[in-house]
Amino acid sequence: MNRLHGCSGEEVCRAVRQDIDLFVGTAPQFDDITMLYLKYNGGTKHA
């Protein structure tokens, strides 16, 4: 994930999916894949 620092959400999801595909190789997919990308921009200051 460190290599994806500064990338857009779309780029992160695409890269993760490519890594999953490389990991599983030719093994059949038995279940769905759900991916959720959240970007934390820091907290807010309360007065």
C-alpha positions in Angstrom: 0.0 0.0 0.0 2.9 2.4 0.6 3.6 2.4 -3.1 0.1 3.7 -3.8 0.4 6.7 -1.5 -0.9 9.8 -3.3 -2.8 7.8 -5.9 -6.5 8.3 -6.6 -9.1 5.9 -5.2 -9.6 4.5 -8.7 -5.8 3.8 -9.1 -5.6 2.2 -5.7 -8.6 -0.1 -6.4 -7.2 -1.0 -9.8 -3.7 -1.8 -8.3 -5.2 -4.0 -5.5 -7.3 -5.9 -8.0 -4.3 -6.5 -10.2 -2.4 -7.8 -7.2 -5.2 -10.1 -6.3 -5.3 -11.5 -9.8 -1.5 -12.1 -9.7 -1.9 -13.8 -6.3 -4.7 -16.2 -7.3 -3.2 -17.0 -10.7 -5.4 -19.5 -12.6 -7.4 -20.7 -9.5 -11.1 -20.4 -10.0 -12.9 -17.6 -8.1 -15.4 -19.1 -5.7 -16.9 -15.9 -4.2 -17.5 -12.3 -4.9 -14.9 -9.6 -4.3 -16.1 -6.4 -2.5 -13.7 -3.5 -2.3 -14.2 -0.3 -0.4 -11.8 2.6 -0.5 -11.9 5.3 2.1 -9.6 8.3 2.3 -9.1 9.9 5.7 -8.2 13.6 5.5 -7.7 14.2 9.2 -10.1 15.2 11.9 -11.8 18.5 12.4 -11.0 20.9 15.2 -13.9 21.7 17.5 -14.1 25.1 19.2 
